[in-house]
Amino acid sequence: MKVDTYLFGSIEVVAEKVISFPKGLAGFESNTRYMLAHEVDRPQGSTFTLQSLDEPTLAFQIVDPGTLGFSYSLALTDEENAVLQSPAAEDVVVMQVLYRAAPEEGGAITPSLRAPLVINTRARLGLQKVMETIKSNIVLSNLANPV
């Protein structure tokens, strides 16, 4: 299928590469079909663009939390497990959405720690796990100074 996007122009998307988020993402529930993209002239890195196939102007920068020194140990509910079709652990990746803070807050680009994306890479299904609070099971491994 051919998709017109704001960032990448007109691109051809193979149906087998579509990642479905049946419940959408927080604030964008009606957008359920996405693809992952990265710059072709660069080696595959740790950040990707999650491009909506439903809304050409909607795209998110996402990153592997491991590259930032984060490690998640998430427990999925029965409902979340059903959405992801009960994946094997090796078929699951966790990614963080990056966002830019408001200018009055410095405008820094920051990962969304409380709402990681959980993706079953085999079934190409995903969900956004919105957590009320950050649990102590998030490990920071790249601290510059001892705490």
C-alpha positions in Angstrom: 0.0 0.0 0.0 1.2 3.5 -0.7 1.0 6.0 2.1 1.7 9.8 2.0 3.5 11.0 5.1 4.6 14.4 6.4 8.1 13.3 7.3 9.0 10.8 4.5 6.8 11.8 1.6 5.0 9.1 -0.3 6.2 5.7 0.7 5.3 2.1 -0.1 4.4 0.0 3.0 4.3 -3.7 2.9 1.3 -5.0 4.8 3.5 -7.5 6.7 5.4 -4.5 8.2 2.4 -2.8 9.7 2.2 -2.8 13.5 -1.3 -2.6 14.9 -2.1 -0.9 18.2 -5.7 -2.0 18.6 -6.4 0.6 21.3 -4.2 3.3 19.7 -1.8 5.4 21.8 -2.7 7.8 24.6 -4.4 10.8 23.1 -4.4 9.2 19.6 -6.8 6.3 20.1 -8.3 6.4 16.6 -4.8 5.9 15.0 -4.2 2.2 15.2 -1.9 1.3 12.3 1.8 2.3 12.3 5.1 1.5 10.7 8.7 1.8 12.0 11.0 3.9 9.9 14.6 5.1 10.2 17.0 7.0 7.9 18.2 4.7 5.2 21.6 6.3 4.7 22.5 5.7 8.4 23.1 2.4 10.1 20.1 1.2 12.1 20.3 2.9 15.4 18.4 2.9 18.6 15.8 5.5 17.7 13.0 5.1 15.2 10.1 7.0 13.8 6.7 5.3 14.6 4.7 6.7 11.6 0.9 6.5 11.7 -0.6 5.0 8.6 -4.0 6.5 9.5 -2.9 10.1 9.8 0.1 11.3 7.6 1.0 14.1 10.0 1.3 11.9 13.1 4.7 10.4 13.9 6.5 9.7 17.1 10.2 9.3 17.8 10.7 6.1 19.9 13.8 4.7 21.5 15.0 1.4 23.0 15.1 2.2 26.8 18.3 0.1 27.1 20.2 2.7 25.1 19.3 5.2 27.8 20.2 2.9 30.7 16.6 1.9 31.6 15.4 -1.6 32.2 11.7 -2.4 32.5 10.2 -5.4 34.3 6.6 -5.1 33.3 3.7 -7.3 34.4 1.0 -7.5 31.8 -2.7 -7.8 32.8 -4.8 -10.6 31.3 -6.4 -8.0 29.0 -3.0 -6.7 27.8 -1.7 -10.2 27.2 -4.8 -10.9 25.1 -4.3 -7.7 23.0 -0.7 -8.9 22.4 -1.9 -12.5 21.7 0.1 -13.9 24.6 3.6 -13.5 23.2 6.7 -15.4 24.2 9.2 -13.2 26.1 11.7 -13.2 23.2 9.0 -11.8 20.8 8.4 -8.7 23.0 10.2 -5.4 22.8 9.6 -2.4 25.0 10.2 1.1 23.5 9.8 4.6 25.0 8.2 7.5 23.2 10.3 10.7 23.2 8.7 14.1 23.7 9.9 17.7 23.8 9.2 19.5 27.1 7.5 22.8 27.0 9.8 25.8 26.3 9.3 27.1 29.9 10.6 23.8 31.1 13.7 24.0 29.0 12.4 22.3 25.8 14.6 19.2 26.4 13.8 15.9 24.6 12.8 13.3 27.2 11.6 9.7 27.2 8.1 9.0 28.5 8.9 6.7 31.4 5.3 6.2 32.5 3.9 5.0 29.2 6.2 2.6 27.4 5.2 0.8 24.2 5.1 -3.0 24.4 5.2 -4.7 21.0 4.8 -8.3 20.0 7.3 -8.4 17.1 6.0 -11.8 15.8 2.3 -10.8 15.7 3.1 -7.1 15.0 0.7 -6.0 17.7 1.4 -3.3 20.3 0.0 -1.4 23.2 0.9 1.5 25.3 1.2 0.6 29.0 0.2 3.7 30.9 1.4 3.5 34.5 0.0 5.7 37.2 3.3 5.7 39.0 6.8 4.6 38.2 7.6 1.4 40.1 11.0 0.7 41.6 11.5 -2.0 39.0 13.0 0.6 36.6 16.8 0.4 36.9 19.0 3.3 36.0 22.3 1.9 34.9 24.1 4.9 33.4 24.2 7.3 36.2 27.2 9.6 36.0 27.4 10.1 39.8 26.8 7.6 42.6 23.6 8.2 44.4 
